[in-house]
């Protein structure tokens, strides 16, 4: 069965979910056996099996590999050290007998603030510590009469219960891969499931994914049938989405790799680039090929007929060889030598025609993809050199990073807001929980202790998922207790299918990670423990306490972050447009060698930083759009997510084009420097090209500035509505200019092509191979630059139409023409 087929992907997904469920069942079974059937002294020490289950689910749900569980064990250990230190000191200073409800809630708030404030502590460690704080101080308030035993024994019991859950997670991951593993290897079957195995599998899938996308896009551009070409493009679109998800997963798993294989730090350090960045170098030219394929007006592309077919097939074959090599895996060890680049295939091309721009861009992206797939061997070589020269340095920095920078010690504004949010929410939840039901007051705080994240989240969605899943898991536990009431020893059996179900629930769009964890814990607390009273009474009390905690959570979250996600999405859209203007503004061609050296030293690095900033804004815009689509509208203007997603796609495409544009200019500066041509011969046409680019920049920047001002308003149809409708607003006229004055755009592009051909005529006048190669490189760069200019102008016009649609939806009475 092909892993790339629909059935193959479904089978792989089922195996992944079942493997996660199997590890969860193993870890929970270890906790169940230890807390119910272990030696009596051990059972007395782990007096909080509920928190053992909660810790287990938290760690296992964060990842299903040994590296993930080892990382979770370390975070649990850090949380225990922090909480034991704070709780023992406070209990000794105040005395357990003096812990009233109010003092306990205040202690929870203060300790939570201290734990949450440092920015260097991992979020998982903070969540586990929050739960421990709730148990310690709520238990102290409930059992304050037993003052002598509470000072040391109570925090120790909480810490040991936590470490039992963490240890069970590690032991479950050490179990061999006897089930739900697709590799027919004895070594793989008998070894634990490592992050290395998962990264290897994902790299193989990504390589196959990239190879198929390349085939589809190439077949589309070379196709003689437009309907067949469209079919190829449609088949490639879902593969592109899968490729992005695989890249994100690979980057996410790299930290787990470090916990399993410390020597991989040498490979993943910045001198060699990490694996995610290397694969990103493959993804970028693939996106360029996608842009070329989706922009093609007719098939096949005109220039393709002029290129030698053998050269194209040879280039594709070499790329396929490299990708197949990655499929057989070895992302860290690729052994084939770098082969000669196929510049010869472009040598016969001497003149740039407008209809050939797309094909030139496509061929250049193919060549870039070939070069980047060959770059893995360079990573291996640099690793060998750095290992010999920096061995002592790697030893000093191996393992955990113990040294904190000043920025980690001094809290940022985000860390301060996070600490205030967590401390006030938990303190209020514990106080109200104690006032409502003293015995079950733990659950008001524990429900939200594992819900906190740095920054914003979809508050109502998360709270709704946790409330529903808690009720669902509790009801399932009550029903199973009723069915197995005469055979209490078998009550753990119905947990097995439930844990499998919740492993799928964690990855559903409706409930997500928060809902899956709450549903699993809800059933575990009823079926995995004994001597906690009637199950029905416990479930009702726990659900009520959970609702109390969630109300506190929602209230404080809204007070800390009053701005709606829809408002933040508009603001981030405005910032993205402004940063895009800065990227376009920095596109400058040199006019002499001194200016060229200055560009390479200062302008290009600054431009790359701005492009990274733009990518960061686009990623945050996507996050806010997803959150805004989930939050309720209440009395506000509805959030039109479809329009914002169209704008997001346009911004992403323009980011890609700006990346390619800067790459062409930088490479062009290097190539022209190697040409043995008198600078005066190139000065005049290069100045003309500069003038063409300045006109292009002026057109694009004017439109983007207008769109930025529109997006920065509270409502896109409120500001200067009357002026815009009448056409008296200067900004409206400027925005309309780019749409109505298409002749000016055509003039810019035609002028650019004319002057580009003048530059190419002055380069490579000799018939020798090296000169012809340089000329072909100049032609390809200029043609690629022309394609980027025309595509950016077209995309800006598309963005104006999308803004017009958004404005008309937000205010139907205002039909603004932009």
MILUM-207613 format. One line per 5 residues: their letters; for each residue x, y, z of C-alpha. Coordinates in steps of 0.05 Angstrom, whole numbers, plus 32768, in hexadecimal, padded with zeros to 4 digits. Last residue first. Layout:
! MILUM-207613
A) X,Y,Z; ...
//
This chain:
! MILUM-207613
XXXXX) 7F24,83F7,7FAC; 7EDB,8403,7FA0; 7EB4,8408,7FE0; 7E6D,83ED,7FE0; 7E55,8406,8023
XXXXX) 7E0F,83EF,8036; 7E29,83A8,803F; 7E58,83BD,8077; 7E84,8384,808F; 7E76,835B,8050
XXXXX) 7E84,8396,8021; 7EC6,83A5,8043; 7EDC,835C,8040; 7ECB,8356,7FF5; 7EF1,8396,7FE6
XXXXX) 7F2C,837D,800E; 7F2C,833D,7FE4; 7F2A,8366,7FA4; 7F65,8390,7FBC; 7F8A,8350,7FCD
XXXXX) 7F81,8336,7F87; 7F9E,8377,7F6C; 7FDA,836F,7F9A; 7FE2,8327,7F81; 7FE5,833E,7F38
XXXXX) 801A,8372,7F48; 8041,833F,7F70; 803C,830C,7F38; 8055,833E,7F03; 8091,8352,7F2E
XXXXX) 80A1,830A,7F41; 809F,82F5,7EF8; 80CE,832E,7EE5; 80FF,831A,7F1C; 80FE,82D2,7F02
XXXXX) 810C,82ED,7EBC; 8146,8317,7ED6; 8164,82DD,7EFD; 815C,82AB,7EC3; 817B,82DC,7E92
XXXXX) 81B5,82EB,7EC0; 81C2,82A0,7ECB; 81BF,8293,7E80; 81F1,82CA,7E74; 8220,82AE,7EA8
XXXXX) 821C,8269,7E88; 8228,8286,7E43; 8266,82A9,7E5E; 8280,8268,7E7D; 8274,8240,7E3E
XXXXX) 8298,826D,7E0D; 826E,8292,7DD8; 8283,82D6,7DF0; 824E,830C,7DF9; 823D,82F0,7E3D
XXXXX) 821D,832F,7E5A; 820C,836D,7E32; 81D1,834C,7E10; 81B6,8335,7E54; 81B5,837C,7E6D
XXXXX) 818F,8395,7E2F; 815F,835B,7E37; 8151,8371,7E7E; 8145,83B8,7E65; 810E,83A2,7E36
XXXXX) 80F0,8372,7E69; 80EC,83A9,7E9D; 80CD,83D9,7E6C; 8098,83A6,7E5A; 8089,839A,7EA3
XXXXX) 8083,83E3,7EB5; 8059,83F2,7E77; 8029,83BA,7E87; 8021,83D6,7ECD; 8013,841B,7EB1
XXXXX) 7FE0,83FE,7E81; 7FBD,83DE,7EBB; 7FA9,8422,7ED5; 7F65,840F,7EF1; 7F7A,83DE,7F28
XXXXX) 7FBA,8400,7F3F; 7F99,8443,7F3E; 7F5D,842F,7F68; 7F8A,842B,7FA5; 7FA6,8470,7F97
XXXXX) 7F61,848C,7F8C; 7F4A,846E,7FCD; 7F86,848B,7FF1; 7F77,84D0,7FD6; 7F2F,84CB,7FF1
XXXXX) 7F00,84EF,7FC2; 7EE5,84B0,7FA0; 7E9E,84BD,7FB6; 7E99,847A,7FD9; 7EDE,8484,7FF8
XXXXX) 7ECD,84C9,8011; 7E8C,84B2,8031; 7EAD,8477,8053; 7EE6,84A0,806E; 7EF1,846D,80A5
XXXXX) 7EB7,843D,80B2; 7EBB,8405,807E; 7EF8,83DF,8096; 7EE0,83E1,80DD; 7F10,83F1,8115
XXXXX) 7F40,840E,80E3; 7F85,83F0,80D8; 7F6E,83C6,809C; 7F5C,8404,8073; 7F9F,8425,8082
XXXXX) 7FC4,83E6,806F; 7F9C,83E0,802E; 7FB0,8427,801B; 7FF9,841A,802C; 7FF8,83D9,8004
XXXXX) 7FDC,83FD,7FC7; 800F,8435,7FC9; 8048,8403,7FD8; 8037,83D9,7F9B; 8035,8412,7F6A
XXXXX) 8073,8434,7F87; 8099,83F3,7F88; 808A,83E5,7F3F; 80A0,842B,7F2C; 80E0,8421,7F54
XXXXX) 80EB,83DE,7F32; 80E6,83FF,7EED; 8117,8436,7F02; 8148,8401,7F1B; 8142,83DD,7ED9
XXXXX) 8152,841E,7EB5; 818E,8428,7EE2; 81A5,83E1,7ED1; 819D,83F0,7E87; 81CB,842E,7E8E
XXXXX) 81FF,8411,7EBD; 820B,83D0,7E98; 8239,83EA,7E62; 8257,841B,7E93; 826A,83E1,7EC1
XXXXX) 8297,83C4,7E8B; 8288,837A,7E86; 82B0,8340,7EA2; 8274,8321,7EC4; 8281,8306,7F0A
XXXXX) 8260,8342,7F2C; 8224,8338,7F00; 821A,82F3,7F1D; 821E,8309,7F66; 81EE,8344,7F5D
XXXXX) 81BE,8316,7F38; 81BF,82E5,7F72; 81AA,831B,7FA3; 8175,8336,7F73; 8158,82F1,7F66
XXXXX) 8157,82DF,7FB0; 8135,8321,7FC1; 80FF,8311,7F8E; 80F7,82C9,7FA5; 80EB,82DE,7FEC
XXXXX) 80BD,8316,7FD6; 8096,82E2,7FAE; 808F,82B4,7FEA; 8078,82ED,8016; 8047,8302,7FDF
XXXXX) 802B,82BB,7FDF; 8023,82BB,802B; 8001,82FF,8028; 7FD1,82E8,7FF2; 7FC0,82A9,8019
XXXXX) 7FB4,82D2,8058; 7F87,8302,8031; 7F5E,82C6,8019; 7F5C,82AC,8060; 7F44,82F0,8078
XXXXX) 7F0A,82EE,8047; 7EF6,82A7,805C; 7EFA,82B9,80A5; 7EC5,82EF,80A1; 7EC1,8301,80EB
XXXXX) 7E7B,8317,80FD; 7E74,835F,8116; 7E6E,835D,8161; 7E31,834E,818C; 7E47,8307,81A0
XXXXX) 7E78,82F0,8169; 7E8C,82AF,818B; 7ED5,829A,8185; 7EE9,8261,8156; 7EF4,8288,8116
XXXXX) 7F19,82BE,813D; 7F4A,828A,8157; 7F5B,826F,8112; 7F62,82B6,80F7; 7F8E,82C9,8132
XXXXX) 7FBD,828E,8124; 7FC0,829D,80DA; 7FD2,82E6,80EA; 8008,82CD,8119; 8027,82A5,80E0
XXXXX) 8022,82E0,80B0; 8043,830E,80E3; 807C,82DD,80EE; 8085,82D7,80A2; 8089,8323,809D
XXXXX) 80BD,8325,80D4; 80E6,82F1,80AF; 80E0,831A,8070; 80F7,8357,8097; 8134,8331,80B0
XXXXX) 8144,831A,8069; 8140,8363,8051; 8170,8379,8088; 81A2,8342,8073; 819A,8358,8029
XXXXX) 81A3,83A2,8036; 81E2,83A2,8061; 821F,837D,8047; 8204,8364,8005; 81E6,83A7,7FF6
XXXXX) 8226,83CD,8008; 824E,839F,7FDA; 821D,83AE,7FA1; 8220,83F9,7FAE; 826B,83F6,7FA7
XXXXX) 8265,83CC,7F68; 8236,83FB,7F43; 81EC,8403,7F35; 81D0,83D2,7F68; 8188,83BA,7F67
XXXXX) 815A,83CA,7FA1; 8120,83A4,7FC0; 811E,83C4,8005; 80DB,83E6,7FF9; 80BA,83A4,7FE8
XXXXX) 80CE,8387,802C; 80B9,83C7,8050; 8075,83C5,802D; 806D,837C,8043; 807A,8393,808A
XXXXX) 8042,83C5,8085; 8012,8392,8067; 8022,8360,809E; 8018,8395,80D4; 7FD2,83A5,80B8
XXXXX) 7FC0,835B,80B5; 7FD8,8355,80FD; 7FA9,838D,8112; 7F6F,836D,80ED; 7F7E,8329,810C
XXXXX) 7F84,834A,8150; 7F3E,8366,814A; 7F22,8322,8135; 7F47,8302,816F; 7F21,832F,819E
XXXXX) 7F47,8360,81CA; 7F39,8358,8214; 7F77,832D,8222; 7F82,8331,826D; 7F39,833D,827E
XXXXX) 7F20,8309,824C; 7F51,82D5,8267; 7F3D,82E7,82AE; 7EF3,82D9,82A1; 7EFE,829B,8276
XXXXX) 7F2A,8279,82AB; 7EFD,828C,82E4; 7EC2,826E,82BF; 7EEC,8231,82AF; 7EFD,8226,82F8
XXXXX) 7EB5,8229,830D; 7EA1,81FA,82D4; 7ED6,81C9,82EC; 7EBB,81CC,8333; 7E76,81BB,8319
XXXXX) 7E90,8182,82EF; 7EB7,8168,832B; 7E7B,816A,835A; 7E4E,8147,8327; 7E83,8112,8319
XXXXX) 7E92,8106,8363; 7E49,80FE,8374; 7E3F,80CD,833B; 7E7D,80A5,834C; 7E69,809B,8395
XXXXX) 7EA5,80A8,83C1; 7EEF,80AF,83B1; 7F03,806A,83CA; 7F1C,8051,8387; 7F42,806B,834A
XXXXX) 7F4B,805D,8300; 7F01,805A,82EC; 7EEB,809D,8308; 7F29,80C9,8300; 7F3B,80A4,82BF
XXXXX) 7EF8,80B5,829E; 7EFF,8101,82A7; 7F4A,80FE,8299; 7F3F,80E2,8253; 7F08,8113,8242
XXXXX) 7F30,814E,825D; 7F6E,813B,8235; 7F46,8133,81F4; 7F21,8174,81FE; 7F60,819D,8208
XXXXX) 7F86,817C,81CF; 7F4E,818A,819C; 7F04,8186,81A9; 7EE1,8197,8168; 7F1D,8195,8139
XXXXX) 7F30,814F,814E; 7F77,813C,8160; 7F6B,8132,81AA; 7F2B,810C,819A; 7F53,80D6,8176
XXXXX) 7F7C,80C8,81B5; 7F3B,80D0,81DC; 7F1C,8094,81B9; 7F58,8067,81C7; 7F56,807D,8210
XXXXX) 7F0C,806B,8212; 7F17,8027,81F3; 7F48,8016,822B; 7F23,8038,8264; 7EEC,8004,8260
XXXXX) 7F1E,7FD2,827D; 7F2F,7FFA,82BC; 7EEE,7FE6,82DE; 7F03,7F9D,82DE; 7F16,7F9B,8327
XXXXX) 7ED2,7FB9,833A; 7EAC,7F7C,8322; 7E67,7F87,833F; 7E63,7FD1,832C; 7E7D,7FC4,82E6
XXXXX) 7E41,7FDF,82C0; 7E34,8018,82F1; 7E7E,802A,82F4; 7E7F,802B,82A7; 7E44,805B,82A5
XXXXX) 7E65,8089,82D8; 7EA7,8089,82B2; 7E84,809B,8270; 7E5F,80D3,8294; 7EA0,80EE,82AF
XXXXX) 7EC3,80EB,826B; 7E89,8110,8248; 7E83,8144,827F; 7ECD,8153,827D; 7ECC,8154,8231
XXXXX) 7E93,8186,822E; 7EB3,81B5,8261; 7EF9,81AF,8243; 7EE0,81BC,81FC; 7EB6,81F7,8211
XXXXX) 7EF0,8216,8238; 7F1F,820D,81FD; 7EED,822A,81CC; 7EDC,8265,81F9; 7F25,8276,8204
XXXXX) 7F40,826F,81BD; 7F87,827D,81D3; 7FB2,82BA,81E2; 7FF8,82C1,81FF; 801B,828A,8225
XXXXX) 7FED,824F,8230; 7FC4,823A,826C; 7F95,81FE,826A; 7FB9,81CC,8297; 7FAB,81F5,82D6
XXXXX) 7F64,8202,82BD; 7F45,81C0,82D2; 7F75,81B8,830D; 7F5B,81F8,832E; 7F11,81E9,8332
XXXXX) 7F22,819F,8338; 7F45,81A4,837B; 7F07,81BF,839E; 7EE9,8179,83A1; 7EE8,8173,83ED
XXXXX) 7EDB,81BD,83FB; 7E9F,81C5,83CE; 7E86,820B,83BD; 7EB3,8237,83E8; 7EF1,820D,83D8
XXXXX) 7EE3,8211,838D; 7ED8,825C,8390; 7F1B,8267,83B2; 7F3F,8235,8385; 7F23,8255,8346
XXXXX) 7F35,829B,835D; 7F7D,8287,836C; 7F84,8260,832C; 7F6B,8298,8300; 7F91,82CF,8324
XXXXX) 7FD3,82A9,8323; 7FCE,8291,82DB; 7FBA,82D4,82BD; 7FEE,82FB,82E6; 8026,82CA,82D2
XXXXX) 8012,82CD,8288; 800F,8319,8289; 8055,831B,82A8; 8071,82E8,8277; 8055,8310,823C
XXXXX) 8071,8351,8257; 80B5,8331,825D; 80D4,8315,829C; 811E,8322,82A9; 8140,82DF,82B4
XXXXX) 8137,82C3,826E; 814E,8304,824C; 818C,8305,8278; 81A0,82C2,825A; 8198,8282,827F
XXXXX) 81CF,824E,8280; 81B9,8207,828E; 81A9,81F1,8248; 8198,81A8,8250; 81C2,8172,8231
XXXXX) 81FF,8189,820B; 821B,81D0,820F; 825E,81C0,8231; 8265,8180,8209; 8256,81A5,81C8
XXXXX) 828D,81D7,81D7; 82BF,81A0,81E3; 82AF,8180,81A1; 82B2,81C0,8179; 82E8,81B3,8146
XXXXX) 82DD,8169,8139; 8291,816B,813C; 8290,81AC,8114; 82B3,818D,80D9; 8288,814E,80D8
XXXXX) 8248,8177,80E0; 825E,81A6,80A7; 8263,8169,807A; 821F,814E,808D; 81FD,8191,8082
XXXXX) 8221,8197,803F; 8203,8153,802B; 81BE,816F,803A; 81CA,81A7,8008; 81BC,817B,7FCB
XXXXX) 8171,8184,7FD4; 817D,81CF,7FD6; 81A2,81D0,7F94; 816C,81A7,7F70; 8135,81D3,7F8D
XXXXX) 8159,8211,7F75; 815F,81F4,7F2F; 8115,81E3,7F2F; 8105,8229,7F49; 812E,8246,7F0F
XXXXX) 8108,821B,7EDD; 80C5,8233,7EF8; 80DB,827C,7EF8; 80F2,8277,7EB0; 80B1,8255,7E9E
XXXXX) 8089,828D,7EBD; 80B1,82C4,7E9B; 80AC,82A4,7E56; 806C,82C8,7E3F; 808F,830A,7E4B
XXXXX) 80CA,82FA,7E20; 8111,82F7,7E3A; 8148,82EB,7E06; 8185,82BD,7E06; 816F,8278,7E1B
XXXXX) 819F,8244,7DFD; 81C7,8241,7E3E; 818C,822F,7E6B; 8194,81E3,7E6B; 81DF,81EC,7E76
XXXXX) 81D2,8207,7EBC; 81C3,81C0,7ED2; 81E9,81BF,7F14; 8220,818B,7F1B; 8216,8157,7F50
XXXXX) 8221,815B,7F9A; 823B,8119,7FB5; 820D,80E4,7FD0; 8212,80D4,801B; 81D8,80F3,803D
XXXXX) 81E0,80EC,8088; 81B5,8119,80B4; 8175,8112,808D; 8186,80C9,8082; 814C,80AD,806B
XXXXX) 8136,8080,8033; 8106,80B9,8022; 8141,80EA,8024; 8163,80C2,7FED; 8122,80C2,7FC7
XXXXX) 8123,810E,7FCC; 816A,8111,7FB1; 815B,80E1,7F78; 811B,8106,7F67; 8142,8147,7F62
XXXXX) 8174,8125,7F34; 813C,8108,7F09; 8118,814C,7F04; 8158,816D,7EEB; 8164,8135,7EB8
XXXXX) 811C,8139,7EA0; 8123,8184,7E95; 8166,817D,7E71; 814C,8145,7E46; 8111,8170,7E30
XXXXX) 8141,81A6,7E16; 8121,81E9,7E25; 80FD,820E,7DED; 80BA,81EC,7DF8; 80BC,81FE,7E42
XXXXX) 80BF,8247,7E2E; 8075,824A,7E1D; 8057,8229,7E5B; 802F,81EB,7E48; 7FF9,81FD,7E56
XXXXX) 7FD9,8242,7E5A; 7FD2,827A,7E8D; 8006,825C,7EBE; 7FFD,827D,7F02; 7FEC,823D,7F28
XXXXX) 8029,8219,7F0C; 8059,8252,7F19; 8040,825D,7F60; 8046,8212,7F6D; 808E,8212,7F52
XXXXX) 809D,824B,7F82; 807E,8224,7FBB; 80AB,81E9,7FA9; 80E6,8219,7FAA; 80D4,822B,7FF2
XXXXX) 80C6,81E4,800B; 810B,81C9,7FFC; 812E,81FF,8025; 80F9,81F3,805A; 8114,81AC,805E
XXXXX) 8157,81C8,8073; 8136,81F7,80A5; 8110,81BD,80C5; 8150,8193,80C9; 8176,81C7,80F0
XXXXX) 81AC,81F2,80D3; 81F4,81DA,80D0; 8215,8214,80F5; 81D2,821F,8119; 81D5,81DF,8142
XXXXX) 81AC,81A3,812B; 81E6,8176,811A; 820E,8182,8159; 81CE,817F,8182; 81C4,813A,8163
XXXXX) 81F8,8121,8193; 81C5,8124,81CB; 819A,80EE,81AA; 8159,80E2,81CF; 814F,8125,81F1
XXXXX) 8167,814C,81B4; 8137,8127,8187; 80FD,813D,81B3; 8110,8185,81A4; 8110,8175,8159
XXXXX) 80C9,815A,815C; 80A6,819D,8153; 80D0,81AE,8116; 80BE,816C,80F6; 8074,8176,8106
XXXXX) 8074,81BC,80E6; 8095,81A1,80A8; 8063,8168,80A4; 8029,8199,80AA; 8045,81C3,8071
XXXXX) 804D,8186,8045; 8005,8170,8053; 7FEC,81B3,803B; 8015,81AE,7FFC; 7FFB,8167,7FF0
XXXXX) 7FB4,8182,7FF3; 7FC5,81B3,7FBA; 7FEB,8182,7F8E; 7FAD,815C,7F75; 7F8C,819E,7F61
XXXXX) 7FCA,81B2,7F3A; 7FCC,8170,7F14; 7F82,8177,7F03; 7F8C,81BD,7EE9; 7FC2,81A3,7EBB
XXXXX) 7F94,816C,7EA2; 7F5E,81A0,7E93; 7F91,81CD,7E70; 7FAB,8195,7E42; 7FF1,819B,7E26
XXXXX) 8011,818C,7E6A; 8058,81A4,7E78; 8042,81D6,7EAE; 8011,81A5,7ECD; 8041,816A,7EC9
XXXXX) 8075,8193,7EED; 8044,81A7,7F23; 802D,8160,7F2E; 8073,8142,7F2D; 808F,8175,7F5D
XXXXX) 8054,816A,7F8C; 8061,811F,7F8A; 80AB,8127,7F9A; 809C,8158,7FD3; 806B,8128,7FF3
XXXXX) 809B,80EE,7FEC; 80D1,8117,800E; 80A0,812E,8043; 808B,80E6,8051; 80D3,80D1,8058
XXXXX) 80E2,810C,8085; 80A4,80FB,80AF; 80BB,80B3,80B7; 8101,80C9,80CC; 80E4,80FC,80FC
XXXXX) 80B9,80C5,811B; 80F2,8094,8120; 8120,80C8,813F; 80E8,80DB,816F; 80F1,8094,818A
XXXXX) 80BD,805E,8193; 80E1,802C,81BF; 810A,7FF6,819D; 80F6,7FAD,8192; 80C9,7FB9,8156
XXXXX) 80FA,7FEA,8136; 8134,7FB9,813D; 8109,7F81,8120; 80F7,7FAC,80E4; 80B6,7FA8,80BD
XXXXX) 80A5,7FF2,80C7; 805B,7FFF,80CF; 8055,8002,811B; 8011,7FFA,813A; 8028,7FC6,816C
XXXXX) 8069,7FA8,8185; 808E,7FE9,8188; 80B5,7FD9,81C8; 80A1,7FF9,820B; 80D0,8033,821D
XXXXX) 8098,8065,820E; 806C,8046,8244; 80A6,8049,8276; 80AF,8094,8268; 8065,80A3,8272
XXXXX) 8063,8079,82B1; 809D,80A1,82CC; 8078,80E3,82C1; 8039,80C8,82E3; 8061,80AE,831E
XXXXX) 8087,80F0,8320; 8047,8116,832C; 8030,80E7,8363; 8075,80EE,8382; 8071,813A,8381
XXXXX) 802A,813C,83A0; 803F,810A,83D6; 807D,8134,83E5; 8054,8174,83EA; 8026,8152,841E
XXXXX) 805C,8130,8446; 8086,816D,8455; 805A,81A2,8476; 8019,817B,8475; 8028,8146,84AA
XXXXX) 802A,8174,84E6; 7FEF,819F,84D4; 7FBC,8167,84CE; 7F83,8198,84DF; 7F92,81BE,849F
XXXXX) 7F77,8184,8476; 7F4A,81AA,8446; 7F73,81E9,8441; 7FB4,81C2,843B; 7F96,8196,8405
XXXXX) 7F81,81D5,83DF; 7FC8,81EF,83E8; 7FEE,81B2,83D0; 7FBD,819C,839A; 7FB9,81E1,837A
XXXXX) 8005,81EA,837B; 800F,81A5,835B; 7FDF,81B7,8322; 8004,81F8,8315; 8047,81D3,8316
XXXXX) 8030,81A3,82E0; 8019,81DE,82B5; 805A,8204,82C0; 8085,81C9,82AD; 805D,81C0,826D
XXXXX) 8065,820A,825C; 80B1,8204,825F; 80D6,8231,8290; 8101,8267,8270; 80CE,829F,8275
XXXXX) 80CE,82A0,82C0; 808B,82BC,82DA; 805E,827E,82DC; 807E,825D,8319; 807F,829D,8344
XXXXX) 8038,82B0,832E; 801E,826B,833E; 803E,826E,8383; 801B,82B1,8390; 7FD6,829C,8376
XXXXX) 7FD7,8258,8399; 7FED,827A,83DA; 7FB3,82AC,83D3; 7F82,8273,83C8; 7F9C,824F,8405
XXXXX) 7F9A,828E,8430; 7F51,829B,841A; 7F3A,8254,8429; 7F5E,8254,846B; 7FA6,823D,8472
XXXXX) 7FB9,824E,84BA; 7FBE,8206,84D1; 7FF0,81F6,849A; 8025,8226,84B8; 8036,8269,8499
XXXXX) 8082,8264,8494; 8089,8218,8491; 804F,8210,8460; 806A,8247,8434; 80B1,822A,8432
XXXXX) 8097,81E4,8425; 8069,81FC,83ED; 809C,8227,83C8; 80D4,81F3,83C8; 80A6,81B9,83BA
XXXXX) 8085,81DF,8381; 80C6,81F1,835D; 80E7,81AD,8365; 80A8,8188,8350; 80A0,81B5,8312
XXXXX) 80E7,81A8,82FC; 80DC,815C,8304; 809C,8160,82DB; 80C1,8187,82A4; 80F8,8152,82A3
XXXXX) 80C5,811A,829E; 80A3,8140,8265; 80E5,8145,823F; 80F0,80FB,8249; 80A9,80ED,8231
XXXXX) 80B4,8117,81F2; 80F6,80F5,81E3; 80D7,80B1,81EB; 80A2,80C0,81B8; 8057,80C8,81BB
XXXXX) 8052,8113,81C6; 802E,8148,81F0; 7FF4,8118,81FD; 8023,80EA,8222; 803C,8121,8250
XXXXX) 7FF9,813F,8262; 7FD6,80FB,8267; 800B,80E1,8297; 8009,8120,82C1; 7FBD,811B,82C7
XXXXX) 7FC0,80D2,82D9; 7FF4,80DF,8310; 7FC9,8119,8326; 7F8E,80EB,8332; 7FBB,80B9,8354
XXXXX) 7FC6,80EB,838D; 7FE0,80C4,83C9; 801F,80AC,83A7; 8045,80A4,83E8; 8010,807A,840A
XXXXX) 800C,804D,83CE; 8057,8042,83D1; 8054,802E,841B; 801A,7FFE,840C; 803D,7FDA,83D3
XXXXX) 801D,7FE2,838E; 7FD8,7FC8,837C; 7FAD,8006,8377; 7FDD,8040,836C; 8013,8018,8347
XXXXX) 7FE3,7FF0,831B; 7FBC,802D,8306; 7FFA,8057,82F9; 8019,8021,82CE; 7FD7,8016,82AA
XXXXX) 7FD3,8061,829B; 8018,805E,827A; 8008,8020,8251; 7FC4,803C,823B; 7FE4,807D,8225
XXXXX) 8019,8057,81FE; 7FE3,802F,81DA; 7FBA,806D,81CC; 7FF6,808F,81AB; 8003,8051,8182
XXXXX) 7FB9,804F,816F; 7FBC,8097,8157; 7FFB,808C,812E; 7FE2,804B,8111; 7FA0,806B,80FE
XXXXX) 7FC4,80A4,80DB; 7FF1,8074,80B4; 7FB5,804C,809E; 7F91,808B,8087; 7FCF,80A3,8061
XXXXX) 7FD5,805F,803F; 7F8C,805E,802C; 7F91,80A3,800C; 7FD0,808F,7FE7; 8015,80AB,7FF9
XXX) 8026,8072,8026; 801D,8042,7FEC; 8000,8000,8000
//
